[in-house]
C-alpha cells in the first residue's frame, strides 16, 4: 500500500477513472476573469491541491511538481512556490533535499501520535466550553453541530470531508482559546491527510456520523468520563483501525 510507489501521477495529471468534473486542479472560469490579489491566487492553488488530496487523486507520498501546477492552474511560478511553501509549513507537504516536495505520508506511528495529541487538545477545548457559565460557548458548538448534520446529509465526498474538519474546528473555536486557534492550521493539515486516506480506504459516512453524534451527546452530559470515552472512540479507536491499513503496518 505504499502509494508513493504504486502511483506515478503528479498534480497536473488526473488519476485513471477521474471524471472531467474532478480532474486537474482547475480554477473556475469566473475566477479567471476576475482580477485577484496575490493572496487569493495563492489560496486558490492551496485549495486546488487540498481538493485533490481529499478526493484521493493525490495520494500520501506522491510528488508535487511546481511546473505542472503553474501550467494547470495558469499561475506564475512565484505564486505556485508561495502556495507550496505555505502547505509545507502547515504540514500538508514534505520538503526533501534534492527531491522536491511530496504529500505527507501516512504512517502507523504518526497516526497514533497525532490521535493522542488531538484527544488531549479536544479534552481541553471541551473543558473550556463547559466551564462557560453563560452557555455562549456551548451555543457556538451546537451551531457547528447543526451545520455538520446538514452538510453530512448528502454523499459528496468533498462535502463530507469538509464537514468533518469544520466540526472539529468548531470545537476549538467554541472554546475561544487563542493558542488552540493558532495551532489549528497544523492540526488541520494532519487531519486532512488522515481523513482523506480514511475516506478513500473505507468510506462509511453513516459510521462517521454516528461517532460524531455520540461525541455531541457525551459533551451535552458534561460528564468527563463519558466525554473521554467518546473522544477515544472518535479519535483513538479510528486511528488504531486506520493504522492497520497504513503502508508499512504489521499485518
Helices and strands as residue ranges (DSSP letters): H 3-6, H 29-33, H 38-54, E 63-64, H 66-73, H 77-90, E 93-96, E 100-103, H 108-131, H 136-151, H 157-175, H 178-201, H 205-221, H 224-231, I 232-237, H 238-243
